[in-house]
């Protein structure tokens, strides 16, 4: 075992990153548990666009494995990737159903987007964009992501529900999923406050067990189910690149490029700040390699038969458990692989059981707000706009866009325009045009 630990130490530089095998293992399991919902949610969304559920189920898992292993190998960061929420909805409901594009052509667009991102990632362009984000906006983005994933957790628990009059309202907290989440929130919060390793993971398991009492956690319907490769063949290599290259698809391609680039940039910056990866200038070392891993995941995912693969905000849950290296991602990838064979077992963990982990990670990410310069309102306002827009518009990229628009304008009209990187002005204009087009 010590030899194995030594090998892992050499590969992932565990001591250098103040971590160990046990910590990385717990971090990987926790990250997987908080994002495992994508295994079922993504096929459900893409099947609305006419894609076969079981084929997308396999493609989703393999796309997540490819992207996550690429991230681990290229960067040694503990970030996990999978088909992006929001991006899959855009794929299914806006592009395929709304615009009448075939799902095969839509996969072709995703593939082309990935190729473009690979090219941009081996040039300084994409890294320059990520690192040009002002520190105030980086803090606003990180905090906003915390609010966003906490909001997702509250939704998954049924504690926050839709309301026609007020947009959102209070759901039930004493019955059903709400009670399970409340129980899990208290258990996880107490464990975390006591410094118990794996608090988030233990909270998820305790919540799942508690869910059997009030019927939220479904009964076992078997444990092992072999994947059928014939199902995967229905989506594998089915992309239509020819149709994707037509001029009429250019607008759709640009939309995917734009949303994916800034969704990914926001997640990388937010989780990296939480992990302490940003350098003294607020830049992310190895940003280009992280973006390349993301692009590889997207390109491979399209070939496998799934929508855009991107870095997951739920990676913050593993970071919160102490995950600091690519070993966390390797553990996540192994668990994704095993889920191919344990579909019934993975499927019993309800959204209400993972909700407490998301809420607590959101709580921890809120602490980044203390890094703002509270004496400079030109720093506070853009950061606040970015952070509040993310949960309220249900989009990381929208929050970034509004922050980039407000930041240079406020700086310019208060005599601080020279302090702003030229690229921030360019991106501010680009984001204005983006909102005009949409």
Secondary structure by P-SEA (a helix, b strand, c coil): caaaaaaaaaacccccccccaaaaaaaaaaaaaaccccccaaaaaaaaacccaaaaaaaaaaaaaaaaaaaaacccccccccccaaaaaaacccccccccccaaaaaaaaaaaaaaaaaaaacaaaaaaaaaccaaaaaaaaaaaaaaaaaaaaaaaccbbbbcccccccccccccaaaaaaaaaaaaaaaaaacccaaaaaaaaaaaaaaaaacccccccccbbbbbaaaaaaccccccccccccccaaaaaaaaaaaaaaaaaaaaaaaaaaaccccccccccaaaaaaaaaaaaaaaaaaacccbbbbbccaaaaaaaccccaaaaaaaaaaaaaaaaaaaaaaacccccaaaaaaaaaaaaaccccccccccaaaaaaaaaaaaaaaaaccaaaaaaaaaaaaaaaaaaacccccccaaaaaaaaaaaaaaaac
